């Protein structure tokens, strides 16, 4: 058990002054050694550093205790080709039981060359993770880090109450006043309810986890009732804050419910915003820790943080609340995968030559081997694996199935590698007797959590291709793959199961060739109007100023108050879509109460920067996304409301949005169709086209491209589009949202090929990828961008955001909260650079200069002995060489 409470003032760092060489210290992905100074002192040199986070670390897990405050002081220096000074940071790496790793910044100092300086700070841990590692980092790559000594001492041991006050109420860090209620309820207030102070409740069964007191929010009549503190003037804009709280619930016979932390802001113009910071399932049995982050883009005139959420009648108990500047997390290193064995099937006895060896029945079903299945690999697997020996023609027949989850299974725990992307491929078929289409799923049980490896719908006695993918990012103790899905009593047939790691970079060369043919054109610049002798050998410099292919992003109204966000956005994107501000629930939250102001201001920003816009969305077919006042209307009033929405929106913004998503996610919802009949969808398209003929009208849905949702497979999407067209709907484009996990190129490309037969432009409308590792996230993004850009049917790509804390998915951002571009962002910028053409050379004897470039706008500069001239021209699409005449 960790113990430091009896050692106040003693240093918990071993070999603190390097008199024992490098004992107890370890370099982080770099090199280190100890140098003896002339005075007899020693210091460590950390060198060959390739990243800012590389430095020197020591494991202090066994020497720290939760609830104790520690003081840190390190004597540091820097060496190398340094212009001015370099930052040195003291950081804690906390490795938790669930496999998550978090980082806590202790202190930072700016160090000049040839002098020693101190980096100082304090830290305290509310609970002890699996591992606590102290390390020093920070200078730019190539700069050596010098460390003379490190001292970490326990500064507070006079009882747990004082320790917690030292930890939580350290005056310069926590912006919450009276955070552990040791000053009663001062600075706190009830939000629509009463608050009380306690040292215990329930006959002493509930006591504070830290300090002497806790507060309760009682007599709550609404879910938003709770406990609050006004923090106006204590927060800085564009600064990320980390929030932690200890909470539990009491009363009303509720044992578990959601509790959330919310920030309410009001601007000087009275515009309000609610920011959800953290949400947790709290219980009445114990205290639960909440954690979250937020950032303010603007400077509100009033800010209140509050805790809310449980149903009316349930008390919220709060032991502590802290809000501190969030330490910058060290970037995740690229995963090192030894012997990935790309393309090698990890399934044992896949060809069933050894009967059912390696397989077992999940549940009470029966497995038998039969013959008569396809001898060829499924097409998408062939695209990844290339030439492959024929399949055996044997399959597993699964009978006596009494539940949907029953089927053949195999343990694959030891065959998986973390951060590798695996492709799934198999032939499946159902037996007779099924009443309607049956969903078949390759599933993985990862420590008893379901992971989707791919799904397909079977509604006849044909063999169906099932494709999918997955990735594991935390070390599991047990992984089982199984094939499941059809209803009880329906026989299942499975053949040629393939699960293999994908070498995604190997496909990029093929995609680059496709891209060159599709997105570039030969160009001949023909110069005239100058003396031929002065033109010969004149220098020509060609630079692309704008790629004509749409690369866009989602933005929100609050984003445009942050000039750093706007700067990155306008430099790196040429299209925009609004996250919420055009949706019906935003523009008319209550009947007759309209808010077009946010959308107007966002449109103004886009217009001022020459950015085109998509309108998302006129309607949303999923019932849970329809505001309550609309849901409560009778059918006649609902029809009138739909017409009013179309007239109001399309008339107001006529000619201002290039696209509209007319009725979002019609493959996954049916609110309007269910209430108003099948014709309503076609009528929405027809009316929208009549009101704004210039806008292209899109369908828009998710999981179309990844093989994981039979509701929205390409075949179902095609059927829906054809049905709309048969009813006279002017469908102008196909929207694929692109919220995808572990993408595999051939699977995505296959979906695009299928949809491409309709001849409609395809756009990725809401693309995002997610991984805790920035390098893996960058690979995912590159797969999607290259596949889309190389496909002839794709006419545009919209990202669903790029800035941390303003994304719909965790671990999906390209830019960290305070503006640092991460590895995924760097990959995006590198691809945009790759897809921008530049050329230089000399005018030939015919007075020409030839090059091959991406479609878009260019500047050409011609430098002769007499003058320097710059002209602009456009390279549009076309198969024959483009001849551009340029008069000088």
C-alpha positions in Angstrom: 0.0 0.0 0.0 1.3 3.5 -0.9 2.4 5.5 2.1 3.9 9.0 2.4 1.9 10.4 5.2 4.6 9.8 7.7 7.4 11.4 5.7 6.6 15.1 5.6 9.6 16.9 4.1 11.4 13.8 2.8 12.1 13.4 -0.9 10.2 10.6 -2.5 12.4 10.7 -5.7 15.1 8.0 -5.7 18.6 9.0 -6.9 17.3 12.6 -7.0 20.7 14.1 -7.8 22.0 11.4 -10.1 24.8 10.4 -7.8 23.9 6.9 -8.5 24.1 7.3 -12.3 20.8 6.6 -14.1 19.5 4.3 -11.4 15.6 4.5 -11.0 15.4 6.9 -14.0 14.4 5.9 -17.6 14.6 7.9 -20.8 11.3 8.1 -22.8 12.1 7.1 -26.4 15.4 8.8 -26.4 18.9 8.5 -24.8 20.4 9.7 -21.5 23.5 9.6 -19.5 25.0 11.3 -16.4 27.8 13.9 -16.6 30.0 14.7 -13.6 30.5 18.5 -13.2 33.8 20.0 -12.0 32.4 20.7 -8.5 31.7 17.0 -7.9 28.0 17.4 -8.7 26.3 15.3 -11.4 23.5 16.0 -13.9 21.6 14.0 -16.5 21.7 14.8 -20.2 18.7 13.7 -22.2 19.6 13.7 -25.9 18.5 12.4 -29.3 15.0 13.7 -28.6 12.7 13.5 -31.7 9.5 14.8 -29.9 8.8 17.5 -27.3 7.3 14.9 -24.9 10.5 12.8 -24.8 12.4 13.2 -21.6 13.3 11.4 -18.3 10.8 9.5 -16.1 10.6 7.7 -12.7 7.8 5.5 -11.4 6.6 6.9 -8.0 3.4 4.7 -7.6 4.5 3.1 -4.3 5.6 6.4 -2.8 2.5 8.6 -3.2 -0.9 8.5 -1.3 -4.3 9.8 -2.4 -5.4 13.0 -0.8 -1.9 14.2 0.1 -0.4 17.3 -1.4 3.1 17.1 -2.9 5.5 19.9 -3.8 7.8 19.5 -6.8 11.1 21.3 -7.5 13.4 20.3 -10.3 16.7 22.0 -11.3 16.8 21.9 -15.1 18.7 23.3 -18.1 18.8 23.0 -21.9 21.6 22.7 -24.5 21.8 22.7 -28.2 21.1 25.1 -31.1 18.7 27.3 -29.2 17.7 30.8 -30.4 16.2 32.1 -27.2 14.7 29.9 -24.4 12.8 26.6 -24.2 10.0 25.4 -22.0 10.6 22.5 -19.6 7.5 20.8 -18.1 7.0 18.6 -15.0 4.2 16.1 -15.7 2.5 13.1 -14.2 1.4 10.2 -16.3 -1.5 8.3 -14.7 -2.3 4.8 -15.9 -5.7 3.7 -14.8 -7.3 0.3 -14.2 -9.5 0.5 -17.3 -6.4 1.0 -19.5 -6.9 4.7 -20.0 -3.9 7.0 -19.5 -4.3 10.6 -18.4 -1.7 13.3 -17.9 -1.4 16.0 -15.2 0.8 19.0 -15.6 2.6 20.0 -12.4 4.6 23.0 -13.5 6.4 24.8 -16.4 9.4 27.1 -16.7 11.2 28.9 -19.5 14.9 28.0 -19.5 17.7 29.9 -21.2 20.8 28.3 -22.6 23.8 28.0 -20.2 21.9 28.6 -17.0 20.0 26.4 -14.5 16.4 27.2 -13.6 13.7 25.6 -11.5 10.4 24.1 -12.6 8.1 24.0 -9.6 4.5 23.1 -8.7 2.3 20.9 -6.6 0.0 18.0 -7.1 -2.5 15.8 -5.3 -4.4 12.7 -6.4 -8.0 12.0 -5.3 -7.5 8.3 -5.9 -4.5 6.1 -6.7 -4.3 4.8 -10.3 -2.5 1.6 -11.3 0.7 3.5 -12.0 2.0 7.0 -11.3 5.0 8.2 -13.3 6.7 11.5 -12.9 8.6 12.9 -15.9 10.3 16.0 -17.3 9.8 17.0 -20.9 9.2 20.0 -23.1 12.0 21.4 -25.2 11.8 21.3 -29.0 13.1 18.2 -30.8 16.9 18.3 -31.1 17.4 20.3 -27.9 19.0 18.4 -25.1 17.3 18.4 -21.7 19.6 18.8 -18.6 18.5 17.7 -15.2 20.5 18.5 -12.1 18.1 17.4 -9.3 14.5 16.5 -8.6 12.8 16.9 -5.2 9.2 15.8 -4.5 8.1 16.3 -0.8 4.9 15.8 1.1 3.8 19.3 2.2 0.7 18.5 4.2 0.1 15.7 6.7 -2.0 17.2 9.4 -5.1 15.1 8.8 -7.2 14.3 5.8 -9.3 17.4 5.9 -6.3 19.7 5.7 -4.8 17.6 2.9 -7.9 17.8 0.8 -8.2 21.5 1.4 -4.6 21.9 0.3 -5.3 19.8 -2.8 -8.6 21.2 -3.9 -8.5 24.8 -2.7 -5.0 25.8 -3.8 -5.7 29.4 -4.4 -4.1 30.0 -7.8 -5.5 26.9 -9.6 -9.1 26.1 -8.8 -11.6 28.7 -10.0 -14.3 27.3 -7.7 -14.6 29.1 -4.4 -15.2 27.0 -1.3 -14.9 23.8 -3.3 -15.2 21.2 -0.5 -17.8 23.2 1.6 -15.4 23.8 4.6 -16.8 27.3 4.6 -20.4 26.1 4.7 -22.5 26.9 1.7 -20.8 30.3 1.0 -20.6 31.0 -2.8 -23.1 28.2 -3.5 -26.8 28.4 -4.4 -29.7 26.2 -5.3 -30.8 26.1 -8.9 -34.6 26.0 -8.6 -34.3 24.1 -5.4 -32.9 24.2 -1.9 -29.3 23.2 -0.8 -28.2 22.0 2.6 -24.8 21.3 4.3 -24.1 17.9 5.9 -21.4 16.1 7.7 -23.4 12.8 7.4 -26.8 11.5 6.3 -28.9 8.4 6.6 -27.9 7.7 10.2 -24.2 8.0 9.4 -24.2 5.7 6.4 -23.3 8.6 4.1 -20.2 10.5 5.0 -17.9 12.7 2.9 -15.1 10.9 0.9 -12.9 13.9 1.4 -13.0 16.8 3.9 -15.6 17.2 6.7 -18.7 18.2 4.7 -20.8 17.7 1.6 -23.8 19.6 0.1 -27.2 18.3 -1.0 -29.6 19.8 -3.6 -33.0 18.8 -2.3 -36.7 19.5 -2.9 -36.0 19.2 -6.7 -39.1 19.3 -8.9 -37.3 19.4 -12.3 -34.3 17.6 -13.8 -32.4 20.9 -14.2 -32.7 21.7 -10.5 -29.4 21.3 -8.7 -26.5 23.2 -7.0 -24.7 26.0 -8.8 -21.9 28.5 -8.4 -21.4 31.7 -10.5 -17.9 31.9 -11.9 -18.3 35.1 -14.0 -14.9 36.8 -14.5 -12.9 33.8 -13.4 -12.5 32.0 -16.8 -10.3 33.0 -19.7 -11.6 32.6 -23.3 -9.8 30.1 -25.6 -8.4 28.3 -22.5 -9.3 24.7 -21.8 -10.5 23.8 -18.4 -10.8 20.4 -16.7 -13.6 19.8 -14.3 -13.8 17.1 -11.6 -16.5 16.4 -9.0 -17.5 13.8 -6.5 -21.2 13.1 -6.5 -23.9 10.6 -5.4 -27.7 10.5 -5.2 -30.2 10.0 -2.4 -33.9 9.2 -2.0 -37.0 8.7 -4.1 -36.2 5.0 -4.5 -33.8 5.7 -7.3 -30.6 3.6 -7.0 -28.8 4.8 -10.2 -29.4 7.7 -12.5 -27.6 10.2 -14.8 -25.9 13.2 -13.2 -24.3 15.9 -15.4 -22.2 19.1 -15.0 -23.4 22.0 -17.2 -22.0 25.4 -17.9 -24.5 28.2 -18.6 -23.3 31.4 -20.3 -25.0 34.6 -21.2 -23.5 37.1 -23.6 -23.9 40.9 -23.3 -26.6 40.7 -26.1 -28.4 38.2 -23.8 -27.7 35.2 -26.1 -27.5 32.1 -24.0 -25.6 28.8 -24.3 -25.6 25.6 -22.4 -22.4 23.5 -22.5 -22.5 19.9 -21.3 -19.2 19.2 -19.5 -19.5 15.8 -18.0 -22.1 13.0 -17.5 -21.9 10.0 -15.3 -24.2 7.3 -13.9 -24.3 8.0 -10.2 -25.6 5.7 -7.5 -26.9 5.9 -4.0 -24.3 3.4 -2.8 -21.0 5.3 -3.1 -19.4 8.5 -4.3 -18.7 8.7 -8.1 -16.1 10.8 -9.7 -17.1 13.0 -12.7 -14.6 14.4 -15.2 -14.9 16.6 -18.3 -13.4 19.6 -20.2 -14.7 22.8 -21.7 -13.5 25.9 -23.5 -15.2 29.3 -24.0 -14.7 30.8 -27.4 -16.0 34.2 -26.2 -16.2 36.4 -23.1 -19.7 36.0 -21.6 -21.1 38.6 -19.2 -22.4 35.9 -16.9 -21.2 32.3 -16.3 -22.7 29.7 -14.0 -21.6 26.1 -13.5 -24.2 23.7 -12.0 -24.8 20.0 -11.4 -28.2 18.6 -12.5 -29.8 15.6 -14.1 -31.7 13.1 -11.7 -35.5 12.8 -11.8 -37.5 15.1 -9.6 -37.5 14.1 -5.9 -34.0 12.7 -6.0 -31.3 14.6 -4.1 -28.0 15.4 -5.6 -25.1 15.1 -3.1 -21.8 16.9 -3.9 -18.6 16.4 -2.0 -16.3 18.5 -4.1 -16.0 20.4 -7.4 -12.8 21.7 -9.1 -12.3 23.6 -12.3 -8.7 24.1 -13.3 -6.8 24.9 -16.5 -6.4 21.6 -18.3 -2.9 20.4 -18.6 -1.9 19.6 -22.2 -1.7 15.9 -22.7 1.5 14.5 -24.1 0.9 13.3 -27.7 0.5 9.5 -28.0 3.5 7.9 -29.6 3.0 5.9 -32.8 2.1 2.3 -32.0 4.9 -0.1 -32.6 3.5 -3.3 -34.2 6.0 -6.1 -34.6 5.3 -8.7 -37.3 1.8 -7.5 -38.3 1.4 -10.3 -40.7 -0.8 -8.3 -43.1 -3.3 -10.4 -45.0 -2.8 -13.5 -42.9 -6.1 -15.1 -41.6 -6.1 -15.4 -37.8 -9.1 -17.8 -37.9 -8.1 -21.4 -37.1 -9.4 -24.1 -39.5 -11.2 -21.5 -41.7 -11.4 -24.0 -44.6 -12.9 -26.7 -42.3 -10.5 -29.3 -43.5 -10.3 -30.5 -39.9 -14.0 -30.7 -39.2 -15.0 -28.3 -36.5 -11.6 -28.2 -34.8 -11.0 -24.7 -33.4 -14.8 -23.9 -33.5 -17.3 -24.4 -30.7 -21.1 -23.8 -30.5 -22.1 -20.7 -28.6 -25.1 -21.9 -26.6 -27.0 -25.1 -27.2 -26.9 -25.1 -31.0 -25.3 -27.8 -33.1 -22.5 -27.5 -35.6 -22.0 -29.8 -38.6 -19.8 -29.6 -41.7 -21.5 -29.6 -45.1 -20.4 -29.0 -48.7 -21.7 -26.7 -51.4 -20.6 -23.2 -50.4 -18.8 -20.8 -52.8 -15.2 -21.6 -53.8 -14.2 -18.0 -54.3 -13.4 -15.3 -51.8 -16.0 -12.7 -51.3 -15.3 -9.8 -53.7 -14.3 -7.2 -51.1 -11.8 -9.6 -49.5 -10.4 -10.3 -53.0 -9.8 -6.5 -53.3 -7.7 -6.6 -50.2 -5.9 -9.9 -50.5 -5.4 -10.1 -54.3 -4.9 -13.6 -55.9 -5.9 -16.3 -53.4 -6.3 -20.0 -53.4 -9.9 -21.3 -53.8 -12.0 -21.8 -50.8 -12.7 -25.4 -49.8 -16.5 -25.3 -50.5 -17.2 -26.6 -47.0 -19.4 -24.7 -44.6 -20.6 -24.8 -41.0 -24.3 -25.6 -40.7 -25.7 -24.3 -37.4 -29.0 -26.0 -36.3 -31.0 -26.2 -33.1 -30.7 -22.5 -32.5 -33.0 -21.3 -29.7 -31.7 -17.7 -29.5 -30.4 -15.0 -31.9 -26.9 -15.1 -30.4 -26.3 -18.7 -31.0 -23.8 -19.7 -33.7 -20.2 -20.9 -34.3 -17.5 -19.3 -32.2 -13.7 -19.2 -31.8 -11.3 -17.7 -29.3 -8.8 -15.3 -30.9 -7.4 -13.5 -27.8 -3.7 -14.3 -28.5 -3.9 -13.7 -32.2 -4.9 -10.0 -32.1 -2.5 -7.0 -31.9 -3.5 -3.6 -30.5 -4.1 -0.8 -33.0 -4.1 -3.0 -36.0 -7.1 -2.7 -38.3 -8.7 -6.1 -39.1 -10.9 -6.8 -42.1 -13.7 -9.3 -41.7 -15.1 -11.4 -44.6 -17.3 -14.4 -44.8 -20.0 -16.1 -46.8 -23.3 -16.5 -44.9 -26.7 -18.0 -45.7 -29.9 -18.8 -43.8 -32.1 -21.9 -43.9 -35.7 -22.1 -44.9 -38.5 -21.2 -42.6 -37.5 -17.6 -41.9 -40.4 -15.2 -41.7 -38.9 -12.1 -43.3 -35.3 -10.8 -43.7 -32.7 -11.9 -41.1 -29.8 -9.9 -39.8 -26.5 -11.8 -39.7 -23.6 -10.4 -37.7 -20.0 -11.3 -37.1 -19.5 -10.2 -33.5 -16.6 -10.0 -31.1 -17.0 -10.4 -27.4 -14.1 -8.3 -26.1 -14.1 -8.9 -22.3 -17.8 -9.4 -22.7 -18.4 -6.2 -24.5 -20.0 -6.5 -28.0 -17.9 -5.2 -30.9 -19.5 -5.2 -34.4 -17.4 -6.9 -37.0 -19.9 -6.5 -39.8 -23.5 -7.2 -40.7 -25.6 -8.2 -43.6 -29.3 -8.8 -44.2 -30.3 -12.1 -45.8 -33.9 -12.6 -47.1 -33.5 -15.6 -49.5 -31.6 -18.8 -49.8 -28.5 -17.3 -51.6 -25.0 -17.0 -50.1 -24.4 -13.4 -49.0 -21.1 -11.6 -48.6 -20.6 -10.2 -45.1 -17.8 -7.5 -44.8 -16.7 -5.4 -41.9 -13.7 -4.3 -39.8 -12.7 -3.7 -36.2 -9.7 -2.6 -34.1 -8.8 -3.2 -30.5 -7.1 -0.3 -28.7 -7.0 -1.5 -25.1 -5.4 -4.8 -24.0 -8.2 -7.3 -23.5 -8.1 -10.4 -21.4 -10.5 -12.4 -23.6 -11.7 -12.1 -27.2 -14.2 -14.4 -28.8 -15.5 -14.1 -32.4 -18.9 -15.5 -33.2 -21.5 -15.4 -36.0 -25.0 -14.7 -34.8 -28.2 -12.9 -35.7 -31.1 -14.9 -37.3 -34.2 -15.5 -35.3 -34.6 -18.6 -33.1 -35.2 -21.7 -35.1 -33.6 -20.4 -38.3 -30.6 -22.4 -39.5 -27.4 -20.5 -40.2 -24.7 -21.4 -42.7 -21.2 -19.9 -42.5 -18.3 -20.5 -45.0 -14.7 -19.2 -45.5 -14.4 -16.9 -42.4 -11.5 -14.5 -42.9 -10.2 -12.1 -40.3 -6.9 -10.5 -41.3 -4.9 -7.4 -40.6 -5.0 -4.8 -43.4 -1.9 -3.1 -44.8 -3.8 0.1 -45.5 -0.7 2.0 -46.8 -0.1 -0.6 -49.4 -3.3 0.5 -51.2 -2.3 4.1 -51.3 0.0 3.8 -54.3 -3.0 2.5 -56.3 -5.2 5.3 -55.0 -2.5 7.9 -55.9 -2.6 6.6 -59.5 -6.4 6.8 -59.6 -6.2 10.3 -58.2 -3.7 11.5 -60.8 -5.9 10.3 -63.6 -9.1 11.7 -62.1 -8.2 15.0 -60.4 -5.4 16.3 -62.6 -5.0 17.6 -66.1 -2.2 18.3 -68.6 -1.8 22.0 -69.1 0.1 23.9 -71.7 0.8 27.6 -71.1 1.1 29.5 -74.4 2.8 32.9 -74.0 2.5 35.7 -76.5 2.8 39.5 -76.7 6.5 39.7 -75.9 9.8 39.5 -77.9 10.5 35.9 -78.7 14.1 36.3 -77.8 13.3 37.6 -74.3 10.7 34.8 -73.8 13.1 32.0 -74.5 14.4 30.5 -71.3 12.3 33.0 -69.3 11.6 31.6 -65.8 8.1 30.3 -65.2 6.7 29.7 -61.6 3.3 28.1 -61.3 1.5 28.0 -58.0 -2.0 26.6 -57.3 -3.9 29.1 -55.1 -7.2 27.1 -54.7 -8.1 23.4 -55.3 -11.6 23.3 -56.9 -12.5 20.1 -55.1 -14.7 20.8 -52.1 -13.0 20.2 -48.8 -15.3 21.4 -46.0 -16.0 21.3 -42.4 -18.8 21.6 -39.9 -18.8 24.8 -37.8 -20.9 26.1 -35.0 -22.0 29.6 -34.0 -19.7 29.7 -31.0 -16.7 28.6 -33.0 -16.7 31.8 -35.0 -16.0 33.9 -31.9 -12.6 32.2 -31.7 -10.3 33.9 -34.1 -7.8 30.9 -33.9 -10.6 28.6 -35.0 -11.6 30.9 -37.8 -8.1 31.3 -39.0 -7.5 27.5 -39.3 -10.9 27.1 -40.9 -10.7 29.7 -43.7 -7.1 28.7 -44.5 -7.8 24.9 -44.9 -11.4 24.5 -46.0 -13.5 25.9 -48.9 -16.9 24.7 -47.8 -18.9 24.8 -44.6 -21.9 23.1 -43.1 -23.6 24.2 -39.8 -23.7 21.7 -37.0 -27.1 22.6 -35.6 -27.9 26.1 -36.4 -30.1 25.4 -39.5 -31.9 22.4 -38.0 -35.6 22.9 -37.3 -35.3 22.4 -33.5 -32.7 25.2 -33.5 -34.5 27.7 -35.8 -37.9 27.2 -34.2 -37.4 25.6 -30.7 -41.0 26.7 -29.7 -43.8 27.2 -32.1 -43.5 30.7 -33.7 -40.3 31.5 -31.7 -37.7 31.8 -34.5 -33.9 32.0 -34.3 -32.2 32.6 -37.7 -29.7 34.9 -36.2 -27.0 32.3 -35.6 -27.3 30.9 -39.2 -27.3 34.5 -40.6 -24.0 35.3 -38.8 -22.4 32.1 -39.9 -23.5 32.7 -43.5 -22.0 36.2 -43.3 -18.6 34.8 -42.2 -18.6 32.2 -45.0 -19.6 34.8 -47.6 -16.8 37.2 -46.5 -14.2 34.4 -46.9 -15.5 33.0 -50.2 -16.7 29.7 -48.6 -19.6 27.7 -50.1 -22.2 26.3 -47.8 -24.4 23.2 -47.4 -27.8 23.5 -45.8 -28.2 20.8 -43.1 -31.0 20.0 -42.6 -34.6 20.9 -43.5 -36.2 18.0 -41.7 -34.9 15.1 -39.6 -36.9 11.9 -39.9 -35.7 10.3 -36.6 -38.4 11.0 -34.0 -36.1 11.7 -31.1 -34.6 14.6 -33.1 -38.0 16.3 -33.7 -38.8 19.0 -31.1 -41.6 18.2 -28.7 -44.0 20.9 -30.0 -43.9 19.4 -33.4 -44.4 15.8 -32.1 -47.4 16.9 -30.2 -49.3 18.3 -33.3 -52.2 16.5 -34.8 -51.7 15.3 -38.4 -53.4 18.3 -40.0 -51.4 20.8 -37.9 -48.2 18.8 -38.6 -48.7 19.1 -42.3 -49.2 22.8 -42.0 -46.1 23.1 -39.8 -44.1 21.1 -42.5 -45.2 23.5 -45.2 -44.5 26.5 -43.0 -41.0 25.2 -42.3 -40.3 24.7 -46.1 -41.7 28.2 -47.0 -39.9 30.0 -44.2 -36.5 28.4 -44.6 -36.2 28.1 -48.4 -37.6 31.6 -49.0 -35.4 33.2 -46.5 -32.2 31.6 -47.8 -33.0 31.3 -51.5 -29.8 31.0 -53.5 -27.6 31.1 -50.4 -27.1 27.4 -49.7 -25.7 25.2 -52.6 -27.1 22.0 -51.1 -29.9 21.0 -48.7 -30.2 17.7 -46.9 -33.9 17.5 -47.2 -35.0 14.9 -44.7 -32.1 13.5 -42.7 -31.6 9.8 -42.1 -34.7 8.4 -43.8 -33.1 4.9 -43.6 -33.1 5.1 -39.8 -36.3 7.0 -39.0 -39.9 7.4 -40.2 -41.5 10.1 -38.0 -42.9 12.3 -40.9 -43.7 9.3 -43.1 -45.4 7.5 -40.3 -47.6 10.5 -39.4 -48.2 12.0 -42.9 -48.0 9.1 -45.3 -45.4 7.8 -47.8 -45.9 10.8 -50.2 -44.6 13.3 -47.7 -41.0 12.6 -48.4 -41.3 13.2 -52.2 -43.4 16.3 -51.4 -40.6 17.7 -49.3 -38.2 17.4 -52.2 -40.6 18.8 -54.8 -41.6 21.8 -52.6 -37.9 22.5 -51.7 -37.0 22.5 -55.4 -39.9 24.8 -56.3 -38.9 27.3 -53.6 -35.1 27.2 -54.4 -34.4 25.6 -57.8 -30.7 26.5 -57.6 -30.0 24.2 -54.6 -29.1 20.5 -55.1 -31.3 18.4 -52.9 -29.6 15.5 -51.1 -30.5 12.4 -49.2 -28.2 11.9 -46.2 -27.6 8.9 -44.0 -25.0 7.0 -41.9 -23.2 3.6 -41.9 -23.7 3.4 -45.7 -20.0 2.8 -46.4 -18.8 0.5 -43.6 -20.7 -2.7 -43.7 -21.8 -2.5 -40.1 -25.5 -1.7 -40.5 -27.9 -3.6 -42.7 -30.5 -0.8 -42.5 -28.3 1.5 -44.5 -26.4 -0.8 -46.8 -25.8 0.6 -50.3 -28.6 -1.7 -51.7 -31.2 -0.3 -49.3 -30.0 3.3 -50.0 -30.3 2.7 -53.8 -33.8 1.3 -53.4 -34.9 4.3 -51.4 -33.4 6.8 -53.9 -35.0 5.0 -56.8 -38.4 5.0 -55.0 -38.1 8.8 -54.4 -37.2 9.4 -58.0 -40.2 7.3 -59.2 -42.4 9.7 -57.2 -40.9 12.6 -59.0 -38.4 13.7 -56.3 -35.6 15.9 -57.8 -32.9 14.0 -55.8 -29.7 15.9 -56.7 -27.1 14.1 -54.6 -26.2 11.3 -52.3 -24.9 12.1 -48.8 -22.8 9.6 -47.0 -22.2 10.9 -43.5 -19.0 8.9 -42.8 -19.0 8.5 -39.0 -16.8 5.5 -39.4 -14.6 3.3 -37.2 -11.4 1.4 -38.4 -12.1 2.0 -42.1 -10.9 -0.4 -44.7 -10.4 1.0 -48.2 -11.9 -1.8 -50.3 -15.1 -1.9 -48.2 -15.6 1.9 -48.6 -14.7 1.7 -52.3 -17.2 -1.1 -52.9 -20.0 0.9 -51.4 -19.1 3.9 -53.6 -19.0 1.7 -56.7 -22.5 0.4 -55.9 -24.0 3.9 -55.3 -22.2 5.2 -58.3 -24.4 3.4 -60.7 -27.2 5.9 -60.0 -25.1 8.7 -61.7 -25.7 11.1 -58.8 -22.9 13.1 -57.2 -21.8 11.5 -53.9 -20.6 13.6 -51.0 -19.1 12.6 -47.7 -21.2 15.0 -45.6 -20.1 14.4 -42.0 -16.8 12.6 -42.0 -15.0 11.8 -38.8 -12.8 9.1 -37.5 -11.9 8.2 -33.9 -8.9 6.7 -32.1 -7.2 7.4 -28.8 -3.9 7.3 -30.7 -3.4 10.3 -32.9 -1.2 8.4 -35.4 -3.9 5.7 -35.8 -6.5 8.5 -36.1 -4.4 10.1 -38.8 -4.2 6.7 -40.7 -8.0 6.4 -40.5 -8.5 9.9 -41.9 -6.0 9.3 -44.7 -7.8 6.1 -45.7 -11.1 7.9 -46.0 -9.7 11.0 -47.7 -7.7 9.0 -50.3 -10.6 6.6 -51.1 -13.0 9.5 -51.6 -10.7 11.7 -53.6 -9.7 8.8 -55.8 -13.3 7.8 -56.6 -15.0 9.3 -59.7 -18.4 9.4 -58.1 -17.3 11.5 -55.2 -17.7 15.3 -55.6 -17.0 16.6 -52.2 -15.8 15.8 -48.6 -17.1 17.6 -45.5 -15.5 16.9 -42.1 -17.8 16.9 -39.1 -15.6 19.4 -37.3 -11.9 19.5 -36.4 -11.5 21.3 -33.1 -11.3 19.5 -29.7 -14.4 19.9 -27.5 -16.4 20.9 -30.5 -16.8 17.4 -32.1 -19.7 15.0 -31.8 -17.2 12.1 -31.1 -14.4 11.8 -28.6 -10.8 11.4 -29.9 -11.8 12.6 -33.4 -10.3 16.1 -33.4 -7.5 17.4 -35.6 -6.7 20.4 -33.5 -6.4 20.4 -29.7 -8.6 22.7 -27.6 -6.0 25.5 -27.4 -5.0 25.4 -31.0 -2.2 22.8 -31.3 -2.4 20.8 -34.5 -2.2 17.1 -33.6 -0.9 14.2 -35.8 -4.3 13.7 -37.5 -4.4 17.4 -38.3 -0.9 17.3 -39.7 -1.9 14.4 -41.9 -4.9 16.3 -43.2 -2.6 19.3 -44.0 0.0 17.1 -45.6 -2.7 15.6 -47.9 -4.0 19.0 -48.9 -0.5 20.0 -49.8 0.0 16.8 -51.8 -3.2 17.6 -53.7 -2.0 21.1 -54.6 0.2 21.6 -57.7 3.3 23.7 -58.1 5.7 23.8 -61.1 8.6 25.8 -62.3 10.9 25.8 -65.3 11.6 27.8 -68.4 9.7 28.8 -71.5 10.7 26.5 -74.5 11.4 27.4 -78.1 7.7 27.3 -79.0 7.0 29.9 -76.3 5.3 27.3 -74.1 5.5 25.7 -70.7 3.8 22.4 -69.9 2.9 20.8 -66.6 0.2 18.5 -65.1 -1.8 19.9 -62.2 -4.8 19.4 -60.0 -8.1 21.1 -61.0 -8.4 24.6 -59.5 -7.1 28.2 -59.7 -3.5 29.1 -60.4 -1.1 32.0 -60.4 1.7 31.9 -63.0 4.7 34.3 -62.7 6.9 34.8 -65.7 10.3 36.4 -65.1 12.2 37.8 -68.1 15.3 40.0 -68.2 13.0 43.0 -68.6 10.2 42.4 -66.2 8.2 40.1 -63.9 4.6 39.4 -64.7 1.9 37.5 -62.8 -1.4 36.1 -64.3 -4.2 33.9 -63.0 -5.9 31.0 -64.8 -8.2 28.1 -64.0 -7.7 24.4 -64.7 -11.1 22.8 -65.0 -11.9 19.1 -65.6 -11.2 17.6 -69.0 -9.4 14.7 -70.6 -7.6 16.6 -73.3 -4.7 18.9 -72.5 -5.8 22.4 -71.5 -4.1 25.1 -73.6 -4.0 28.5 -71.7 -3.1 31.5 -73.8 -1.3 34.1 -71.7 -0.6 37.6 -73.2 2.3 39.4 -71.7 
